[in-house]
Amino acid sequence: MSTTRQGLARRMFELLEPICLVTFFADECNQELAALGHRTYWDGYFASRAAPLGRVPAQVVHAAFYNFAEGEAARHIPSAWEKIPPEASVAARERGSAASLRRILGDELGRSAGLVRAADLITKAATSAPTAGRVMYAGMRTLAVPGDPIARLWHSATMLREHRGDGHIAALVGAGIGGTEAHVISALAMGIYPAESFGRIHHLPKRRLAAVMDGLRERGLVDADGRFTDAGRETRQRIEALTDELAAPPYDALSPAELDELIAVLEPITAKLVAAG
């Protein structure tokens, strides 16, 4: 695969990620899930994101999500589904995410021909890739694609996010990097030091975090102070390059002209979302 295809996959990730992140950082999705009866943010998160997999055990959700600590999925699955059907949680996630996009983008962008075209092209890409080895993506592919353009934009961007995530997990597994180790590497790449203070792992037992850091030191990926070594930086770069490579196939469904058009119509949408924080 050429660097050009890897670069395209990276550019699409940069453009689509803000569309997906409204699910986690804007208020509407959490409000919809709370209105269903989910007691906490994480109940709603696990219940709605895992729902496309069906009523699988916590061990399966843990394996598919990959980067949560042992036992975290089991705190929410299957209990979050006992009174609230998985299908209801999925629908609430979609409603809330679309409402966030609609509020942030406003009428000018939210009702624009560019947004409709973006939704159509993203859906064409998102529904074209092979599902083999892509557990979370395959689950999302079983859901109906929404008719509303904003909901379709979010849904198809999220399909592509899960497709990329499945490939990222494959890259991590191939490099021998576990879920908590991946968070350490991400934290250091973002300039967070000490890495153990990163919000996704700071709550874990200190003994567990110390063991993870010791393991990375033994492999030469971090130094005595817990910072990247050259080998650590190279390992991260290799994982990211492979993630981009594995994320490229959906975009083969689009012609060069369609890809140029998609990037052009997505740029103002993404810029508005980023500006909104």
C-alpha positions in Angstrom: 0.0 0.0 0.0 1.4 3.4 -0.9 2.1 6.2 1.4 -0.6 8.1 -0.5 -3.3 5.7 0.6 -1.9 5.8 4.2 -2.0 9.6 4.0 -5.6 9.5 2.8 -6.6 7.3 5.7 -5.0 9.6 8.1 -6.6 12.7 6.6 -10.0 11.0 6.7 -9.5 10.1 10.4 -8.7 13.7 11.1 -11.8 14.9 9.4 -14.2 12.2 10.7 -13.1 11.9 14.3 -14.7 15.2 15.5 -18.0 14.0 14.0 -17.8 10.8 16.1 -16.6 12.5 19.3 -19.8 14.4 19.9 -21.1 11.1 21.2 -18.7 11.2 24.1 -18.1 14.9 24.7 -21.4 16.7 23.9 -24.3 16.6 26.3 -27.2 15.3 24.2 -26.1 11.6 23.9 -25.5 11.3 27.7 -28.9 12.9 28.3 -30.7 10.5 26.0 -29.0 7.5 27.6 -29.8 8.8 31.1 -33.4 9.3 30.1 -33.6 5.6 29.3 -32.5 4.8 32.8 -28.7 4.3 32.6 -27.4 5.3 35.9 -23.9 6.4 34.9 -22.0 7.7 31.8 -20.2 4.3 31.6 -23.4 2.3 31.8 -24.6 4.2 28.8 -21.3 4.0 27.0 -20.9 0.2 27.3 -24.6 -0.5 26.7 -24.8 1.6 23.5 -21.4 0.9 22.0 -21.5 -2.8 22.6 -25.1 -3.3 21.6 -24.4 -4.0 17.9 -22.6 -7.1 19.0 -25.8 -8.6 20.5 -26.2 -9.7 24.1 -22.7 -11.1 24.4 -20.9 -11.7 27.7 -18.7 -9.1 29.3 -15.6 -11.1 28.2 -16.5 -10.6 24.6 -17.0 -6.9 25.0 -13.7 -6.7 26.9 -11.9 -8.4 24.0 -13.6 -6.3 21.3 -13.0 -3.0 23.1 -9.5 -4.1 24.0 -8.2 -1.1 25.9 -10.2 -1.2 29.1 -8.7 -2.7 32.2 -9.7 -6.2 33.3 -13.1 -6.2 34.9 -14.2 -2.8 33.7 -16.6 -4.2 31.1 -18.1 -6.6 33.6 -19.2 -3.7 35.8 -21.6 -2.7 33.1 -22.3 -5.7 30.9 -24.8 -7.4 31.0 -26.4 -5.4 33.9 -26.8 -2.3 31.7 -29.0 -4.4 29.4 -31.2 -6.1 32.0 -33.8 -3.4 32.1 -33.0 -1.5 29.0 -32.9 -3.4 25.7 -29.6 -3.0 23.7 -31.6 -1.7 20.7 -33.0 1.2 22.8 -29.5 2.2 23.9 -28.3 2.2 20.3 -31.2 4.3 19.2 -30.6 6.8 22.0 -26.9 7.1 21.1 -27.9 7.9 17.5 -30.6 10.4 18.5 -28.3 12.2 21.0 -25.3 12.3 18.6 -27.4 13.6 15.8 -28.9 16.3 18.1 -25.4 17.4 19.1 -24.3 17.7 15.5 -27.5 19.6 14.6 -27.0 22.1 17.4 -23.3 22.7 16.8 -23.5 22.9 13.0 -26.6 25.1 13.0 -28.9 25.6 10.0 -26.3 26.9 7.6 -24.1 23.8 7.7 -26.6 21.3 9.1 -29.0 21.8 6.2 -26.4 22.4 3.5 -26.1 20.4 0.3 -22.5 19.8 1.3 -23.5 17.9 4.4 -25.9 15.8 2.5 -23.2 15.0 -0.1 -20.7 14.2 2.7 -23.2 11.8 4.4 -23.8 10.0 1.0 -20.1 9.6 0.2 -19.1 8.6 3.7 -21.9 6.0 3.7 -20.7 4.7 0.3 -17.3 4.2 1.8 -18.5 2.9 5.2 -20.7 0.2 3.7 -18.1 -1.1 1.2 -15.3 -2.6 3.2 -14.9 -6.3 4.0 -16.0 -7.2 7.6 -13.6 -10.2 8.1 -11.6 -9.7 11.2 -13.5 -6.5 12.0 -15.7 -7.3 15.0 -16.9 -3.9 16.0 -17.3 -2.7 12.4 -19.2 -5.9 11.5 -21.6 -5.2 14.4 -22.2 -1.6 13.2 -22.8 -2.9 9.7 -25.8 -4.9 11.0 -27.6 -1.6 11.9 -29.9 0.2 9.6 -28.4 3.3 8.0 -30.5 6.3 9.0 -32.3 8.3 6.4 -31.8 11.7 8.0 -28.6 13.2 6.6 -27.1 14.3 9.9 -27.8 11.0 11.6 -26.4 9.2 8.5 -23.3 11.4 8.6 -22.7 10.4 12.3 -23.6 6.7 11.8 -21.4 6.2 8.8 -18.5 8.1 10.3 -18.8 5.9 13.4 -18.8 2.8 11.2 -15.5 4.0 9.8 -14.2 4.8 13.3 -15.0 1.2 14.4 -13.4 -0.1 11.2 -10.2 1.9 12.0 -10.3 0.8 15.6 -10.5 -2.9 14.7 -7.4 -2.4 12.5 -5.6 -0.4 15.3 -6.2 -3.3 17.7 -4.7 -5.7 15.1 -1.7 -3.5 14.9 -1.4 -3.3 18.7 -1.7 -7.1 19.0 0.9 -7.6 16.3 3.3 -5.3 18.2 2.6 -7.0 21.5 1.1 -3.9 23.1 -1.7 -4.5 25.5 -4.6 -2.2 26.2 -3.2 -0.3 29.2 0.2 -0.1 27.5 -1.5 1.5 24.5 -2.9 4.2 26.8 0.6 4.8 28.2 2.0 5.2 24.6 -0.8 7.5 23.6 -0.3 9.6 26.7 3.4 10.0 26.0 2.7 10.8 22.3 0.3 13.6 23.5 3.0 15.0 25.8 1.3 13.8 29.0 3.8 13.1 31.8 3.8 11.1 33.9 1.9 8.8 31.6 0.2 7.3 34.6 -1.7 10.6 35.2 -3.6 10.1 31.9 -7.3 10.3 32.5 -8.0 6.9 30.9 -5.7 5.0 33.3 -5.0 7.2 36.3 -7.8 5.5 38.3 -6.2 2.1 38.0 -4.4 0.5 41.0 -0.9 2.0 41.4 0.6 -1.6 41.5 -1.0 -2.4 38.2 0.3 0.8 36.6 3.8 0.2 38.0 3.8 -3.3 36.5 2.8 -1.9 33.1 5.6 0.7 33.2 8.1 -1.9 34.3 7.1 -4.1 31.4 7.6 -1.2 28.9 11.0 -0.5 30.5 12.1 -4.1 30.2 11.2 -4.0 26.5 13.2 -0.8 26.1 10.1 1.3 25.1 10.4 3.8 28.0 13.3 4.9 30.0 13.9 5.0 33.7 12.0 8.2 34.0 9.0 6.8 32.1 9.6 8.7 28.9 9.8 7.4 25.4 13.0 5.9 24.2 13.9 5.9 20.5 12.6 2.4 20.3 9.3 3.4 21.9 8.8 6.2 19.5 9.6 3.9 16.5 7.2 1.3 17.8 4.4 3.9 18.1 5.1 5.2 14.6 5.0 1.7 13.2 1.7 1.0 14.9 0.2 4.2 13.6 1.4 3.6 10.0 -0.1 0.1 10.0 -3.3 1.5 11.5 -3.5 3.9 8.6 -2.7 1.2 6.1 -5.5 -1.1 7.5 -8.0 1.9 7.6 -7.6 2.6 3.9 -9.8 -0.1 2.2 -13.2 1.6 2.6 -12.0 4.6 0.6 -11.3 2.4 -2.4 -15.0 2.5 -3.1 -14.7 6.3 -3.9 -13.2 7.7 -7.1 -10.4 10.3 -6.9 -13.0 13.0 -7.8 -15.3 11.8 -5.1 -12.5 11.7 -2.5 -11.6 15.3 -3.4 -15.2 16.3 -3.1 -15.6 14.5 0.2 -12.6 16.2 1.7 -13.8 19.6 0.5 -17.3 19.3 1.9 -16.1 17.8 5.2 -13.5 20.5 6.0 -16.0 23.3 7.0 -18.0 20.7 9.0 -15.0 19.5 10.9 -13.7 23.0 11.4 -17.0 24.1 13.0 -17.0 21.0 15.3 -13.4 21.6 16.4 -14.1 25.3 17.0 -16.9 24.2 19.3 -14.5 22.1 21.4 
